[in-house]
Amino acid sequence: CCCCCCCPCCCYNALPAVAGAVRVSNIDQDGLEDRAYRLHYNQGQNRTDVFAQAGAAAGLAAGAALLRGAAHASALHYLGCSSVGAAGGILLHVLTWPKEE
């Protein structure tokens, strides 16, 4: 990725963030509080959050171990490792979700 404003991968990654911001900006205070309440008590969302957080921590730990002493390692390298870990945690969540009968 060239990380310029015309890069397709950067634009495609920004679209969900912009769409989410537009959706939230169209919700009144009561609607926002209702959504936060429903998300807080949603078992599936809570499980997803726990797996993502654990994966991010594991990815950060793995990155710290792999990049230890590397002169070229920056905060973005560690952020990338943590992001990959979070994605792995969510994948593990999806693969281990109990099947409904």
C-alpha positions in Angstrom: 0.0 0.0 0.0 1.3 3.4 -0.9 -0.8 5.1 1.8 -1.9 8.0 -0.4 -5.4 9.4 -0.6 -6.0 7.7 -4.0 -5.0 4.2 -2.9 -8.0 1.8 -3.3 -7.2 -0.2 -0.2 -7.2 3.0 2.0 -10.5 4.2 0.5 -12.2 0.9 1.0 -11.0 0.7 4.6 -12.3 4.2 5.3 -15.8 3.6 3.9 -17.2 1.6 6.9 -15.9 4.2 9.3 -17.6 7.0 7.4 -20.8 5.0 7.0 -20.8 4.3 10.8 -20.2 7.9 11.6 -23.1 9.0 9.3 -25.4 6.4 10.9 -24.5 7.5 14.5 -24.9 11.2 13.6 -28.5 10.5 12.5 -29.5 9.0 15.9 -31.0 11.2 18.6 -29.8 10.9 22.2 -32.5 8.4 23.2 -31.7 6.2 20.2 -28.0 6.3 21.0 -28.7 5.3 24.6 -31.0 2.5 23.5 -28.4 1.1 21.1 -25.7 1.3 23.8 -28.0 -0.5 26.3 -28.8 -3.3 23.8 -25.2 -3.8 22.8 -24.1 -3.9 26.5 -26.5 -6.8 27.2 -26.0 -8.7 24.0 -24.2 -11.9 24.8 -22.9 -12.4 21.3 -21.4 -8.9 21.2 -19.9 -9.3 24.6 -18.3 -12.6 23.6 -17.0 -11.0 20.4 -15.5 -8.2 22.4 -13.7 -10.6 24.8 -12.3 -12.7 22.0 -11.1 -9.5 20.1 -9.5 -8.1 23.2 -7.7 -11.3 24.1 -6.6 -11.7 20.5 -5.3 -8.1 20.4 -3.3 -8.7 23.6 -1.9 -12.0 22.3 -1.0 -10.3 19.0 0.8 -7.5 20.8 2.7 -10.0 23.0 3.7 -12.0 19.9 4.8 -8.8 18.2 6.8 -7.7 21.2 8.5 -11.1 21.3 9.2 -11.2 17.5 10.3 -7.6 17.2 12.4 -7.5 20.4 15.6 -5.7 19.7 14.6 -4.8 16.1 15.9 -1.3 15.3 13.3 -0.8 12.7 10.3 -1.6 14.9 7.9 1.3 15.4 4.6 1.8 17.2 2.8 1.0 13.9 4.4 -2.5 13.8 3.0 -3.2 17.2 -0.4 -1.8 16.3 -0.4 -4.1 13.2 0.5 -7.1 15.3 -2.3 -6.3 17.7 -4.8 -5.8 14.9 -3.9 -9.2 13.4 -4.4 -10.7 16.8 -7.8 -9.1 17.2 -8.8 -10.4 13.8 -7.6 -13.9 14.8 -9.6 -13.6 18.0 -12.8 -12.7 16.1 -12.1 -15.6 13.8 -11.7 -18.0 16.7 -15.0 -16.6 18.2 -16.8 -17.3 14.9 -15.3 -20.8 14.6 -16.2 -21.8 18.2 -19.7 -20.2 18.4 -22.1 -22.9 19.5 -24.5 -24.1 16.8 -28.1 -23.4 17.3 -30.4 -26.3 17.0 
